[in-house]
Amino acid sequence: MSRSSIQVANWFIERSEKQLTIMQLLKLAYITHGFKMACHNDETKTLFGDDVEAWKYGPVIREIYDGFKGQGRGTIKIIVALSSDCESDFDASELKMLDAIYKRYGGMPGFSLSALTHAKGTPWHKVWHEIDGGNGFETVIPNKMIKDHFQSILYSDAKE
């Protein structure tokens, strides 16, 4: 059994004091995925088993995109049902991390979150522009690259 990125997206929908867009869900799940691995210093310690892919407009978790795209580009109103083989609940440390991510990033508009995940030097930028030369559509962004990036954020935040 493994956890699905849909569970993370559903958690953000249920937690949100306002309705979120699919862009916000994608970016919040990606950020959470990165910080989970960074905090454990291990790219195998993921919050969900789904891959993050480099798409033209940033990092995308296909399962979230496919699960919520039918609700359009506006705000998401309905959570997506989970398959029966998913782990059911987040543990206390995961809930604490999800809540911290929501408090720090949950109020940001989708375009601001996109700017964070598209900046030069980010895993998406490296895969899209440097590794695949702009032809990286649907290329998986390696978890190690994501972990290393979010560790650099953790270390820079600790210095401040």
Buried (B, 14 or more C-beta within 10 A) or exposed (E): EEBBBBBBBBBBBEBBEEEBBBBBBBBBBBBBBBBBBBBEEEBEEBBBEBBBBBBEEBBBBBBBBEBBEEBEEEBBEEBBEBEEEBBEEBEEEBEEBBEEBBEEBBEBEBEEBBEBBBEEEBBBBBBBBEBEEEEBEEBEBBBEBBBBBBBEBBEEEEEE
